[in-house]
Amino acid sequence: GSQDDYDDDDEGGGTPFEAATGVISILYETSWEPAFIHFNSPEQSGWTDSPGMKMKTGELPNHKIFSITASNLEFVLNDGEYEWDKPSFDANYFIGSPGSYILKNGKLEKVR
């Protein structure tokens, strides 16, 4: 979409761009190189193929970043090989609404 194609089927006109698109952004602090995110969201047709999508490297080498347009996101992280990061043996990380999040040492925190 170019700047001028705002159609009027959008909820509540005049919402800021970010809010309207509903982007979930994750900054993941890890020593893994590379790091992958394996995820599922209502907008997807199911989980990504393992190991998932390779995360981009942020401003620091141990910062891995990932953004997706989604209303919520269920995910786990891995190093593309054998190591997985999930909150517990049989659980996945879950983000229930768009925003920016930081994940480090198994703790997910919303920053905005």
C-alpha angles and dihedrals in degrees: 000000000000122000095267103050101090106148120201099237087087116112116254105356116233097043112143114265096252094052092048095052097043102219123187113205124189128194109195122194109210143137090224117118107218110015124196132202118212109195152162130203136171088255092057126074091237138302121342116253109270129294086027128209124341111244121230120244114250131209091297123048092240093051113094118185135198133173131186137169102243140130091226137354136211113195152155129197133226143171094241090258127053107320118096131185114207131144093249139349096276102024137082132212112262132198112192102192141020119277141094119298137183121210120194134149090001094304122119116203131181112228099180 
